[in-house]
Structure formats: structure tokens, C-alpha cells
Amino acid sequence: MFWAILLQICLYFAIVALVAYWILPSHVDVEKYFHNKVVWITGASSGIGRELVKQLARRSPTTRLVLSARRENELHNLARELNLDFEHCLVLPLDLELQYDCFKSKVDLVLERFGQIDILINNAGISQRSFIHETGYSVDSRLMNINYLGTITLSKTILQHFIERQKGQFVVVTSAAGYMGSALRSSYAASKHALHGFFDSLRLEHAHDNIDVTIVCPGFVRTSISQNAFVGSGLLYGKMDPKTEKGTDPSKCADDIILGIANRDHEVYVGYLASPLIYLRRFFPRILHFVLLRVQST
């Protein structure tokens, strides 16, 4: 009886804490936190990355931004759209899949321009829409190379700079799929699970170096992620998923992410269904299993 009562009390306080976390506004001063910082954003040409650039440029004009993606023209267009000048913006094309050997030179270019790096936002990545038995090894390999190996290699290249300065922050945009697998996203989910494992380890190993790690777990966000996803053959899916189309506006997600970064949160859940799915996985995994089965069947 005692343990049952104690469990009920603990559950009550846990529910109250979760509700308060979702409802109460954050009072962090975003402009003050990002003041004069150098923020490097990968995947900055579209989706959540693009919105992060736009919001940081608006909310913290002193922030110096490094914009990276494969599509250099899109990055220049974004910089012009936001009137970002030479002193506050560096366009730095980057391919996480093919440029491992160039990461050191890319980091050196940033340090040559701005003298420091304060925050790396690992946002670049690619998704998947194919069943396991239809997916070739080359697709599995590309998903891991882009989403996981490219991301951690760039982060490790910057890590020594953070250690020397005794401060820095890694932000990694994973997915709710980093907590659970789902149909048609097997290797995508595996790559996101891997990111969680790596950056949780990094957070522990370098807490004494004052290096923060913020893991962002989006649910459904209205971006082109499904259109650019790999199918089993390696071609692009080319269609917008219905749930993605109904997803949260990326500008709202970017706002929540920026607050989470400024709060130095360990994890940030953004986008449609992210929090319910993650908490179901954590506390009621069997219920989530049946929910996902039902969604798959429809």
C-alpha cells in the first residue's frame, strides 16, 4: 500500500512538472544570449535551417552567422534577402557526405573570418521512404554517412576549438525517429538513434570543458523533407507526406529551438506530435507500437 501511494504521488508531481514545462513561458533573453556569438548552421538553405537563420538575423542582429548547405546559390539568396553583410555572414558551401577531408579547412575559414565559433547547429540531413527489404546497401550507407558520420565528423573537427576556449555549444537536430523506429524509415531512424548516443556521450565527456549539447527532436514539420527523401533505389521520393503537409510551420519550430538553445536545454521537442510520441515511447512503448501499427495499416 505504501509503495502504491508513493508511486501515485510521484506520478502526480511528474504530470504537474510536464504540464508546467509545456505551458509556462520561457523568460530567457535571446538577444543577450546570442550577442556577438558566431553561430554555424548546416542545412541552412531550406526548411528548419533557413528559418533558424531568419529568426537569428531578426532577433539578434549582432550574431555572426555561418551558412552552410550544398546549394550555394540558395545561401547567397538568403543572405541577400536578410541584408546580411560581410561582417555578419559567411556563406560556406558544405556537403556532409563527400567533404570529410575538407572539414578542417572549412573550420579554418570560419576562424580566419570571425576568430571563434560559439555554436554549431547540426541541422543538415536527409530522410527515407522505403521498406527494409526494398532498400539497398548504398542507400543505408548514404543515410548513415550524411546524417551520422558527416555530422559527428564536423563536430569533432570543431571540438578541439571548444576545448581550447573552455566553452561552446553543439546543437543537433535529430528527430522523434531518434527515439522510435517507424515503417519506411529504418535506416533514417537508425542514423538518428546514433546521433542521440554520440551526443549524449559527448555531453558527459566534456561537461568539465563547459561544452553544452542540445538535442532537438522534431515531429512533423511542414518542410520538403519527404520530397527529398531516398527511396530504396536511391532516387528521391518526390512527394509531400500528408502528415508532413499538416505539420507545424518551420518558423514556429525555429522559435522553439532558439529558446531551447538559449536555455541550454539538453533536449527540445518541437513540431506536430513530437512530445506525445516521445513520451508514449518512454512510458507506454506497447501502446505506441499498436498506434504505429494502426497508422501503418491506414
Residue pairs with C-beta under 8 A, 6 or more apart in sequence:
18 279
22 275
26 259
26 262
26 263
28 259
28 262
28 263
29 262
30 59
30 60
30 258
30 259
30 262
31 59
31 60
31 62
33 60
33 261
33 262
34 56
34 59
34 60
34 62
34 63
34 258
34 262
35 60
35 62
35 63
36 62
36 63
36 64
37 60
37 63
37 64
37 118
37 119
38 63
38 64
38 65
38 66
38 110
38 114
38 115
38 116
38 117
38 118
38 119
39 56
39 63
39 64
39 65
39 66
39 118
39 119
39 121
40 65
40 66
40 68
40 92
40 110
40 117
40 119
40 120
40 121
40 158
41 49
41 52
41 53
41 65
41 66
41 67
41 68
41 121
41 123
42 49
42 68
42 69
42 94
42 96
42 120
42 121
42 122
42 123
42 124
42 151
42 154
43 49
43 68
43 69
43 123
43 124
43 125
43 173
44 50
44 52
44 53
44 67
44 68
44 69
44 75
44 78
44 123
45 67
45 69
45 70
45 71
45 74
45 75
45 78
46 69
46 74
46 223
46 224
47 221
47 223
47 224
47 225
47 250
48 123
48 173
48 218
48 221
48 223
48 250
48 253
48 254
48 257
49 69
49 121
49 123
49 124
50 78
50 250
51 250
51 251
51 253
51 254
52 121
52 123
52 254
52 257
52 258
53 65
53 67
53 78
53 82
54 78
54 82
54 251
54 254
55 251
55 254
55 255
55 258
56 63
56 65
56 258
57 63
57 65
57 82
57 84
59 258
61 88
62 88
63 88
64 87
64 88
64 89
64 90
64 114
65 84
65 88
65 89
65 90
66 89
66 90
66 92
66 110
66 114
66 117
67 75
67 78
67 79
67 89
67 90
67 91
67 92
68 75
68 92
68 93
68 94
68 106
68 124
69 75
69 93
69 94
69 124
70 93
70 94
70 95
71 93
72 91
72 93
75 91
75 93
76 91
79 89
79 91
90 109
90 110
90 113
90 114
92 106
92 109
92 110
94 106
94 124
94 154
96 124
96 125
96 145
96 146
96 150
96 151
96 154
97 142
97 145
97 146
97 150
99 106
100 149
100 150
100 153
103 153
103 154
103 157
104 157
106 154
106 157
107 117
107 157
107 158
107 161
110 117
111 117
111 161
116 161
116 165
117 158
117 161
117 162
117 168
118 167
118 168
118 169
119 168
119 169
119 170
119 171
119 261
120 154
120 155
120 158
120 168
120 169
120 170
120 171
121 171
121 173
121 261
122 151
122 154
122 155
122 170
122 171
122 172
122 173
123 171
123 173
124 146
124 150
124 151
125 146
125 147
125 151
125 173
125 191
126 142
126 143
126 146
126 147
126 188
126 228
126 229
126 230
127 185
127 188
127 225
127 226
127 228
127 229
127 230
128 135
128 139
128 143
128 184
128 185
128 186
128 187
128 188
128 229
128 230
128 231
129 184
129 185
129 226
129 229
129 230
129 231
129 237
129 241
130 139
130 184
130 230
130 231
130 232
131 183
131 184
131 186
131 232
132 186
134 231
134 232
135 186
135 187
135 232
136 232
136 233
136 234
138 234
139 187
139 230
139 231
139 232
139 233
139 234
140 187
142 230
142 234
143 187
143 188
143 190
143 191
143 230
144 187
144 190
144 191
144 194
146 191
147 188
147 191
147 192
147 194
147 195
148 191
148 194
148 195
148 198
151 172
151 195
152 195
152 198
155 170
155 172
155 199
155 202
158 168
159 202
159 206
159 211
161 168
162 168
162 206
162 209
162 211
163 206
163 209
163 211
166 209
166 210
167 209
167 210
167 211
168 209
168 210
168 211
168 212
169 211
169 212
169 213
169 214
169 261
169 264
170 199
170 202
170 211
170 212
170 213
170 214
171 213
171 214
171 215
171 216
171 257
171 261
172 195
172 199
172 213
172 214
172 215
172 216
173 216
173 218
173 257
174 192
174 195
174 196
174 215
174 216
174 217
175 188
175 189
175 192
175 217
175 218
176 217
176 218
176 219
176 269
176 271
176 273
176 274
176 277
176 278
177 185
177 188
177 189
177 192
177 193
178 189
178 192
178 193
178 195
178 196
178 215
178 217
179 193
179 196
179 217
179 277
179 278
179 281
179 282
180 189
180 277
180 278
180 281
180 288
180 292
181 189
181 190
182 189
182 292
182 296
183 292
183 296
188 229
195 215
196 215
199 213
199 215
200 213
200 215
202 211
202 213
203 211
203 212
203 213
203 266
212 264
213 266
214 260
214 261
214 264
214 265
214 266
214 267
214 268
215 266
215 267
215 268
216 257
216 260
216 267
216 268
216 270
217 267
217 268
217 269
217 270
217 274
217 278
218 253
218 270
218 271
218 274
219 247
219 248
219 269
219 270
219 271
219 272
219 273
219 274
219 275
219 277
220 241
220 243
220 244
220 246
220 247
220 248
220 271
220 272
220 273
220 274
221 244
221 247
221 248
221 249
221 250
221 253
221 270
221 271
221 272
222 244
222 245
222 246
222 247
222 248
222 249
222 250
223 244
223 247
223 250
224 240
225 244
226 237
226 239
226 240
226 241
226 244
227 236
227 237
227 238
227 239
227 240
228 236
228 237
229 236
229 237
230 236
230 237
231 237
243 272
243 273
246 272
247 271
247 272
248 270
248 271
248 272
252 270
253 270
253 271
256 268
256 270
257 268
257 270
259 268
260 268
260 270
261 268
269 275
269 278
277 288
280 287
280 288
280 291
281 288
